[in-house]
Amino acid sequence: MRLGSRAFDILVVLLSRAGEVVGKDELIAAVWPNLHVEENNLRVHLTALRKALDEPPSEASSIANIPARGYSFVAPVARIDAPPPLAETSAPRHNLPLIPGQVFGRSALVEMLAGLLAERRMVTIIGPGGIGKTTVALQVAEQQLAAGKTIAFADLTPLNDPLLAFGAVASALGCPIRSHNPAEDMIGYIAERDFCIVFDGCEHVVDGVARQVEILLARCRNLKILATSREPLRIPAEWVHRITPLESPGSVTEVTAVEALRFPAIQLFAERAAATMGGYILTDADAPFAVDICRRLDGMALAIELAAARVGTVGIKGLAIALANPARVLAQSRRSGIKRHRSLHAALDWSYETLTPVEKAVFCRCSVFNGGFSVEAARTVAADDVFPAEAVEDAVFELVEKSLMVADIAEESIQYRTLETTRAYALEVLQQEGERRMLERKHAEYFRGFFEQALRDWELQPAKEWLGRAAPQIENLRRALDWSLSAEGDVEIAGALTVAAVPLWLSLSLIDECLGRVKRALEVLERQPEPDARMRMQLHAALGWPQMALVTEGGGTPSWRVALEIAEKIGDLDYQLRALWALWVDSKNVGRPRDGLAFAERIIEVATAGGEYVDRLIGKRLRGASLHLLGRHQEAREP
């Protein structure tokens, strides 16, 4: 039977007093002498024990739970006076650890990987820390065990030398190591046998493990290898599968509990919350908060488990609010399990320490991007005298390989991004290194240039093409504006960026956001001892555009009047024409064609004085429209 050592000790104690009630404290003291152990540990091992003893499932369990008293072994027990003759023993068929808790949303993946492993010699499961690679690998290994293979599970995380991995596997299988080359001893032991070896956590010794695995596969024809790693081993026999996060609903609002619980991320969240609270049922009122939490955590299994454990202390709404800053979940941890699986911080520490200096720098510096970013953006923001642009580009590709960045491939471009919890960790490191302020400025300067170019392209490119390039950067725009308008920011960057972003806000119908951002930039600018006149003009014009869309009494007239006044003072003909045209539109919208006629005449004057010929034609067209509205139709027909 598949029993861990603690489960076996519990069985021995219960059998020795079969039919009697053994108290929980007494059971814990017998199995974990001189150790402080929570009751939850006892329940986990009892669950595993019941599952093994009651297979196939029966109506009654072999072990009864006596409320408020303890446990009793209630199945029939036969006692014999003399021990039976010892059977010939053989090496263990596996050393797989038990999978703690229930697994959600991975059944199809496990079946697919098991099928792949039946066809291929080696499969590597890759993905970021905390996504559930080890859990999936253990489930696949269970299927290999059921198929008759001998399984060896090697946790490589404590090792610094890949050669020690073979010693660990050999020890688990009872293979004697008699030489200075454990690989040769392993080959001699498993060459003709039906083995599957699971190498868990290869990333920190990936080069050495890759060499040894190639040797094993070349010389052991029946051997199968299943590996987990943050990056591929890059050997010819390897089939790589990148594991994806647990799926969540696409929409946060208007989702019921029944609908939400169709998704594995929500199932895991609800199950973990119930386990830590002694019972929890997801309600329709809680469902949107659970969806929001799982989406903020990018569907990362470990992050969801750690967050769900806090529902009992802060409530689900409070947890959703707290996780507006994903860094909060980094510090949450559990007491048991492999060290790198106890907290997200530990998992990310593990990944970070395996990086080269340039990869560490690029990983941290790219955390200033909010959402997706291009290779060009990474080269501009992360490069410096130590790490040139070419090295930054190579590092981005390596970080994708090592599952610390994600590549989103669109039709015309590739955007890279960092998962939110991973990004929060990188920002912490960036802050500790004292580089965050400098990188925030470089990020804001880059997107100032990006959106100023987008502003120039607005009237030149097809709308779909223009929006396809600009819209994905809305989150980076917001981050750049938040920094540039902060105490550490730069008002000039804030103003230029705000003006350049107006077409995007209007194209996305984000009128309220546009008005709020422009007003905030104007407030900060007006507080300066000597506010830049051109910037004030541009911001008042930027404020006028969305106000025109509101079609209220006066529309954007006040803002456009200020913009016109400044434009006249500094002699900016372009902004004079923009303001006069906008004022004509406002006049028409509120039914004041006489005012509109006056603005049209002024457009003709300005265009005649220094504008382009087409501006004069526009002025004449506006004058004709105003005359028509005034009933002066004959004059309206005149050129």
N, C-alpha and C positions, 0 to 999 in steps of 0.2 A: 504494500500500500504506500501511497505518497504521503508520508508523515514527516514533518519537521521534528527536530529533537525536542522542542518544547511541547508540541502536540503529543508526542509519544510519552513524555514524562507525565502529562496530565492524564493520559489513558491509564498508565500504570497506577497512579494514585487512586483514580476512580474504580479500577478493577479490584484493587486490593480491599476496597470497601464496597463492593458491588451491592446494590440494594439500599445502601445507607446514603444519607445526605452529607455531602462534604461542603463546608462553608467556603464562600469565595475567598475570604482572607486566609483560611487554612490551605486552600488549594494554591493560592499565590505564594504563600510562604514555603510550601513544599517544592514547587517548581522553580521559583526564583529566590532561593535562600539568600538572605543578607542583601537583598536589592529592593529598592522602592520601585514598584511597577504599578501603573495605572490599571484599573479594571478593564479598560478598553483592550489592552493587550491580551488579557485572558479570554475575552469574548472572541477576538480574532482567531486565536488558536483553537478554541472550542468549535467555532464555525468550520474551520478546516477539518477538524477531527470528525465532526458529524458528517460532513460531506464525504469523507473517505469511508466511514463505517456504514453509512446508509445508502451506498451506491449498489444497485439502483435504488432510487428514492422509494421509501415506504411511507405508510401513513403515520407511523409512530417512530420517533427518534430513539436511538440507543441511549442517548443522554438526555435526561429530563432536567428542565430548569424549574427549581422549586422557589417560587417567589419569596423574596426577602430572606431566604435561608441559604441557598447554594445550588449544587448540582448533584445528580445521582445517576449512576449507571444502572439502567432499568432493563436492558436486554438480558436474556438468559446467559448464564455463565457456567461452563462445565469445569470442574476442578479435577485434576489427576494427581496421583500420589508420586509418580516418577516422571521425570522429563522424557520426552521422546528422543530417539537417537538423532544426533545432529545431522542435518542434511548437508550435502556438499555445498559450500558457499561459492559464490562467483562475485566478480567485481560489480559494483552498483551500476544500474542502467542509466542513471541520471543523477545530477546534483542541482536540479532546477529549484530556485527559490519559489515560494508561493507568491502569487499575484495578490497584493493587498487590495481588498475592496472589489467592487463590481466594475467591469469595463464596458464603456458605452461607445457606440458608433464605430467600432473597429472590426466587426464580424466579416464584412465583405472584404476589407483589406487583408485580414488574416487569411481568409480562404484564397485570395489572389496570390499572396506571397507564398503560401504553402504550395500552391500549384506551380509557381515559378521555381521554387526550390526543388520540386520533383523533376523539373526539366533541366535545371542548370546546376552547376557545381557550387556557385557562391552567389548570395544575395546580400547587399548592404543596405540597411535602412538608415537614411540620413535625415537630419532635421535639427532645429535649434533645441537647446536644453529646455526640458520641461514639457515638451510636446507629446511625450509618451512613447518614445522609440523602444525603451527597454520592455515596457508592458506588451507592446505588439510582438516584439521578438520572443518573449516568453510564451505567448499564445501560439505563435507559429511553431516553436520548439515542442510544445505540448502535442501538436498534431504529428510532428515527426516521431515523438515518443510512442504515440498511439499506432503509428505505422510500423513500429518494430525497430526503430533505430536506437542506438545507445547515444545519449545526449551528455555533452560536457559543457557546462556554463562557466565561462571565465570572465570575471569582472576585472577589467584592466585598469580601472581608475586608481587603485592604490599604487600602481607600478610605475617606475621610471625607466625600467629596462624591458623591452618587449620579449627578451628571452625568458624572463620570469613567468610570462603568461603560459608557456608550455609546461613549466613546472607545476603551476596551479592546476592546469587541466589534467596533467598526469596524476597528480595527487588525488583529485576527485574521482578518477577512474580506476585507481589502484595500479597505475602503470609505474613500475620502478624506474628511477633515473640512476643509471649506473655510470654515465660518462659525463664529460664536460660539455656535451652538446645535447641538451634536452630535446631538440628537434629530431635528432637521429633516433633517440630512444622512443620518442612518440611515433615516428614513422614505423619503426619495427613493431610497435605494439598494435597499431591500428591499420597497417597497410592493407590487409585483406578483410577487415571487419566493416560492419555497417555502422558508421559513426556520423554524427552531426555535432559540430563544435560551434558554440555561440560565443563570439568575442564581443563583449559589451563595453562600449566606451573606448574606441580605438584612437580618437583624435589626437591625444597627446603623445602617442607613440606610433603614429600612423605609418611612417616610413619603415620602421623596423618590423612592425607587424605585417605590412604588405609583403616584404621580402620573405618572411617566414611562411606566410600563407601560400605564396606562390610555390614554395618548395613542397609543402604538404599536399597541395592539390596535384602537383606534378607526379608525386610518388605514391599517393594513396587513392586508388581509382574509385573506391566506394565512398569516399569522404564527401560530406556536404558541409559548407561553412555558411553560417548566418552571422552577420556583423551589424553592430550599431555604431554610428559615428556622426560627428558634426560635418564631416567631409568624406568624399569617396576615398577608397584605398588606391584607386587608379591602377588596377592590374587587369590583364586581358580577360580573365575568367569572370570578372565582377559584373553583376547586374545591379544597377543602382536604382533604388526607389526613394524618392523624396516624400516624406510623410507630411500630410497637410493638417492644419489645425482642425479641431472639432467644429462642426457646422453649427451656426446659430441662425435664427430667423433674420430675414433681410430688413425688416422694418421693426423699429422699437415701439412705435405707437400702435394702438388698436390691435394688440395681439392678446389672445386669451391664454389661459394656462394650458388648456388642452392643445392648442396650436403650438405653443412654445415647447411643450414637452415632447413634441415629435422630433426635436433636434437634440443630438447627443450632448452638445455643450450644456444645454439647459437641464437635461437628464442628470448629468454628472453634478451640476451645481445643486439641484434639488436633493439628490441622494446624499451628498456630502453634508449639506446643511442639516438634513434629517439625522444623519449619524452623529453629528456633534451637538445637536440640540435635544436628542432623545425623541425625535419626531418632528417633522415639518412637512406641510403640504403647500405646494405652490398655488396661490390664488390668482384670480384674474387681476386683482389690484396689484399684486406683486410681480406679475409676469413681465410688464414692460421694464421694471427695474432689473430683473434677472437677465433679460435680453441685453440691456445696456451694459451691465457688468461683464457679461461674457464677451460682448463685442469689444469693449475697451481692453480686455485681456487677450484679444486676438485669438480666442479659442484655444489657448494654451492650457493643457490639462492640469499641470502642476499649479499654475496661477489660479485657475478656477477652484481647485481643491482648497488652496490656502485662503482664498477670499471667502469661500462658502463657510469656512470654519469661524468667520467673524460675524455671521448673520445673527447669532444668538446674543452678541454683546452690543452691537450698534444698530441692529435692524437692517432690513434689506434696503430701505430708502437711504439710511445713513451710510451704508456701505457704498451705494452708487455715488453719493456725493463725495465720499472720501476718495474714491477711485478716479475722480476727475484728475487727480495726480497719481499716475500709475506707479510712481516711486514708492508709494505707501505699501504696495503689495510685495515689494522686494524684501522688506525686513521680516515679513511674516514667515513663520517656519513651523515645522513639526519635529518632534523629538526623535522619531525612529526612522529607519530606512538608510539607504546609502547616503553618505554625507552630501554628495552633490545634488541629491534629490530632496533634501530637507527644506530648502528654500530656493527661491529664484535667484537670490543674491549669490548663494553658494554655486548654483548651476552656472551663472554668468561669470563668476570668479574663475571657475574651472575653464570655461571657454576662453576668457580673456588672456589667461596665463599661457595658453598655447599659441598665441599670435606672435608674429614677428614685430619688431619696433615700428615699421611703417604701417603694418596692418592695425596695430594698436592705435596709432595716431589717427589714421583715416576713420577707423571705427568710432572713435570718440568725436572727432571733428565733424563727421557727417551727422551726428546726433542733433545738430542745430537745425537740420532740415525737418520741417513738420509735414509729413506725408512724403510724396514721391519727389525724386530729383534725378536729373540727367547726369551722365558722365561729365559733361561740360561743366555743370554746376559743381560737382564734386572736385574736379580739377581746379576750378577757380577758388573755391572756398577753402579746401583742405591743403592745397599745396603751399610750400614755403621754400626757404633756402635749403633746408635739410632734406625735405621730401619733394622733389620736383613733380610736375603735373603727370608725367608718364608713370612715375612710381605710384602716384595716387590712383591712376586709372587701373593699373595692374592690381593694386590692393583691393579696390572695389570688387573686381572679378573674383579674387581669392576669398573675400568675405562672403560673397554669394555662395561659393563652393562650400564654405565652412558654416553655412546656415546662420550667419549673423546678419545677413542682409537678404532681402527678397527682390527678385527681378520680375517686374510686371511687364509683360510683353504686349504692347498694343499693336495696332495695324501699322503705324508709321514710326513709332519710337519705343524705346525701352526706358521705363522709369524704375529707379531703385528706391527701396525704402527699408526702414528698420522697424521691427515690431515695437509696439508702444512700451512694453515692459523692458525690452532690451534697450530701447532708446533712453528710457529713464535711468538705467544703470550707466550708460555711456555718458549721459549728461553729468551724473555724479562724479565720474572720473575726470571729466573735462573741468569741472569746477575745482576739484582737488589739485589738478595740474595748473590752475591759474590761467587757463586759456579761454575760458568761456566768453568773457566780455569781448575779447579780440575776435573770436569766431562769430559772435552775434553780429558785430559790425560788418564783417566780411559777408555774412549771409544777407544782411539788409542791403549792402551796397550792390551785391550781385543781382538781387531781385529788383532793385531800383533800375538798374540797367535793363533787366529783362522786360519789365513792364513799360519802360520808356520806349523800347523798341516795339513792343506790342502796340503801344499807342500810335506810333508812326505807321504800323502795318494795318491798323484798324480799317481804314478806308481803302486799302489797296488789295487786301486778301479776301477771298470768299469767306463769308461769315462762318460756315461750318469748319473750314480749315483753321481760321483764326481762333475760334472758340476751342477747338480741339487741342491747340497748343497752350492757350492761356488758362482755360478753366481748371486743368489738373493742378495748377499752382496756387489755388485760392487759399489753401492752408498755410503755405509758405508766405503768401502775401500778408495774411493775418499775423503770423509770427513776426515778420519783419516790421510791421507797423506797431505791434505791441512793444517791441524792443525800442524802436526809434522814438516813440513817444514816452518812454519811461525816463526816470531820472538819469539813467546812464546813457540814454540814447542820443540821437542827433536830429534836431528839428528840421534841418535842411533836407536830410534823407526822408524824413516823415512827410514833409510837404510835397516833395517831388514824387514820391511813391504814391501818395494819396491821389494826386492829380492824374498820374498815369493809370491808376487802377479804375477810374470812374467808368470807362467803357465796359470793363468786365462786370462790374456790379450791375450796371444797367442791362447788359446782355443776359445776365442770370436772374434779372428781376429782383435783385437784393437792394431795393430802394431804401429800406430802413437802415440797413448796414451801411450803405453808401453815405446817407445823411449823417449818421452817427460818427463815422470815421472822419468825414470832412469837418464837421463841427469841432470834433476833438482836436484835429490838427490846427484849426484856426485859433482855438482857445490857447493852445500852447504857443503858437506863433505870436499872438497878440501880447503875451506876457513878456516877450523879449524886449530888452531896452531899445533896440532899433530894428523893428521887424522889417524884413526884406519886402520891398514894395511889390516886386514882380511875383514873389511867392504869394503874397496876400491877394493879388489880382487873380492868380491862377486858382487859388483855393475858393475865392468867392465865385468864380466862374464854375468851378467843380460843384459847389453847393447849388448853383442855379440849375444845372442840368436835371438832377432828380426832382427838384421842386417843380420844374415845368411839367413833369409827368403826373404830378398830383392834381393839376387842373383846378386848383383852389383859387379863391379871390386873390388876385395879385400874382399867383404862381411864384416864379423865381424872380419877380421884378426887383425886390430889395437887393438881392445878391448881385444881380446883373447890373444894377445901377452903380453899386460900389465898384464892381469890376470895370465898368465903362469909365468911371471917374479916374481910377488909377491908370487905366490904359491911356487915357488922354494926357495925364500928367507925365507919364514916362514915354509918350510917343509911340506906343505899340499899336500899329494899324491893324494887325491881325486880330488882336483881342478887342479892339474897338468894333470891328465888323462882326465878330462873334456875339458881343454883347448887344449890339444894335439889332441883329437878327433875332436873338432870343427875346429881346424886349418887344419886337414886332409880333412874335408868336404869342407872347403873353397878352398883349393888347387884343389880338384877334380872339384868343380863347375866352377873354372876359367881356367881349362885346364892346370894345373901344376902338373902332376903326379910325377915328380922327388921330388918336395917339399913334396908331400904327402907321398912318400916312406920314406923320412927322418923322418917325424912325426910318421909314423907307427913304425919305428925302435925304436924311443924314447919311444913310448907307451910300447913296449915290455920290454925295459930296466927298466922303472919305475915300471911296473907290476912285473917284476922279482925281483926287489929290495925290494918291500914291498907291492905290491898290491895283489889282489886275483887271483886265477888261471884263472877265467873267463876273467879277464882283459887281461891276456897274450893271450888267444884265440882270443879276439877281435883284439888285435894288430896284430896277425898273419893273421887274415882275411883281415884287412886293407892293410897289406903289400902285400898279394897275389893280391888284387884288383889293387894296384898301379903297381905292376910288370906286370900284364895283360895289363894295359893301356900303359905301356912302350914297349909292344911287347915281353917281356921276359916270354913267356908262360910256358916254362918248369920249370923255377924257381918259377913261380906263383903256380904251382901244388905241390911244396914241402911243407911238414907240418912245 
